[in-house]
């Protein structure tokens, strides 16, 4: 199974949007970087102004870029046949990458960071970069820059949790225990210390984070 740390910039956030930049690095079980890939991608739909504001990628930027099938064509046919994908907000990236990769497992550094660093101001990748003083020189909001930051964050999570990358492969998509609430007036409070009415209200919220729901249901 290949371990790929990936990030894709997209034309927007809906189900009809597409990748406009893709980057990933392949690592081994000792966190050694084996290879890397980065390419702009020409989508078949326009890039939304909101997406351009985040990545600074415009329709003009990708006018001469390859489509994604062309960008990935130089890899062996079976290269993406069995992928363990690491990403910050894995569900988002997996939604786009699963069209081209066979993703058979994954690890979300966003989910993990909520458990490992409950006191962080928030768990956006760039916030964690500065909160944890990660060794990253790259800018933000471009695919390879975010891949490098995710790689450094993954290493920090493994070091702080005592896990190995093999542990990570075994835990995969299992729920992540959340110990403290990360928002609202009870921010920083341990879940078991939350008022019963507030816990009930959270569980009735349709958009509640999946790991927070699972952790609350265990109480």
N, C-alpha and C positions, 0 to 999 in steps of 0.2 A: 504494500500500500504506500503510495506516494504521499508525503506530507507537504502540502502547499499552503503558504501564508499568502493570502490574496486580498486584493481590493479592486473594486471597479467603480469608476465614475460613470454616471448614467445620464440620460436625457431628461430624467424626471423620476418620480416616485411611484407611478401607477403601473398597472399590469401590462400596459401597452408600450411602456418606455423600454429603451434599449441601452446597451453598453456603449459608451463613447471613449473610454480609456480603460485598459486592463493591465494590471501588473501582478506578478507573484514571484515568490522565491521558493525553491524546493530546499528543504532541510532534512538532515538525518536525525536519528534518535539522540544524538549528542548536541543538537542545535547548530551543527556545522551547515553553512550555506553551500549547497551543491550546484545550484544554477539560479539564474534570475531571468525574468522576462518583463518587458514593458512595451506597450504599443498604444498609440491612439487608434481609435476604431471609428470607421464611418458608419453611423447608424442609418436606418431607413426612415427615421422620423426626426423632426427638428429637435434641437436641444432647447429646453425651456429656459427663459430668462432666469428663473430661480436657480436652476442647475448651473448655469453659466456664472452666476454670482458667487456660487460656492467654489467651483473648480477653475473658473476663468477659461473654460473650454467653450468655444462657440462653434457654430456651423462652419464658419470659415476656417477655424483651426483644424477641423477634421476633413475638410473638402477633398484632400488628396490622400487621406489615410485608407488603409485596407479595410474591407469589411471583416467581421470577426472570424469568419471561416478562413479567410485568406491569412489573417494574422497568426492563426494557430496551425496553419497547414504544414509548416516545416517540422512540427513535432511528429514523432512516430505515431502510427494510427492508434496504438493501445496506450499512449502516454497518459491519457486522462481516464482510463478505464476503471481505476480503483483509487480514488482520491480521498484523503482525509484533509479537510479544509479548515484552516484556522483563519478567522477574520474578526474584526471588531464590528459587532452587529451582524453576526453570521447569517441570520435569517434573510436579511436584505441581500447580501452578496450571493448567497446560495440560490435565491430566487432567480437571479440572472444567470449564474454560472451553471446551474443544473441543466440548462438547455444544451450545454456543450461538454460538460464533464459528468462523469458518473461519480457523484459524491456519496460515499458510503459511510461517512462519519464526519464529525466536525467538532470544533471547540470554539466557543465564542468568548473572546477576551472582554467584551462588554459585560456579559453576564458574570464572568468570573471576577471582574474588578469590583462589581457591586458587593460581592461577598467578601473579597479580600481587603477592600479599601472603603468601608462604609462611611468614613469621615471625609472622603474627598468632596470638594465643592460640587462636582457632578462627575459623571463617568464618561464624558466625551473623550475621544482619543487625545485631542490636543490639550485638554485640561489635565489629563493623567500624565501626559508628557512632562508638563512643568511641575505638577504636584509631586511626582516621583523622581524628578530630576533625571529623566531618561537621557541616555547618551545618543541624541539624535541631532544631526546638523541640517537635515533636509527641511524644506518648507512644509506647508500643510495643504491638505485638500487636493493633492494630486495623487494618483494611484500609487506610484512607487514610494513617494514620501510617506504615505500612510502605511504601506506594507512594512517599511523599515521601522516605523514607530510601533507597529503591532508586534513585530519581531522582538524589539527591545522590551515591550510591555510583557510579552509572553515569558521572556527570560526572567523578568523581575517577579512575575506571579509564581513561576516555578521555584525560584529561590526563596521567596517569602513563605510559600506554602509547604515547602519541603517535598513537593511532588517532583517526579521525573517526567520526561516526555512520554515514556512508556505508560506511566500512570494516566497521563492525559489521554492516550489512545484508548485505554481501557474504560475511562469514565465517559468519554465521548459526549453524547447528547443528554446524559443524565441530568436531572434537576440540580440546581445549585442552591445550597442553603443560604438564605438571607437572614442575618441575625438582627439587623437594625433597620428601621424605616429610614429611607433616604430623602424624604421630602415632607413638605407640610409643617404644621405646627408641632408635630411629634418627631421631627427629624432628629435622628441620632438615638432614639429610644429603642431598646430591645423589644422585639416583637411580643414576647411574653409579658412585657410590662405595659403594653398598649391597653387603653380602656376597651372593655369587651364590645361596647357599641361601635367603637371606631374600627375594630377588627372585622366586625360583621358588615359594616358599611363598605370596607375595602373589598371583602369577598363578593359583595353584590355588584361591584363595578366591573363592567364588561371588558374594559381596556386595561385591567390590572396586569402588571408584569407577571409572566408565567412562573418565574422562580419565586416571586413574592407570594403568589397565590399558593403554590405548593408548600412554601414554608409556613404560611398561616394555617393551612389545613392540617399541618402536623401537630399544631398546638392542642 
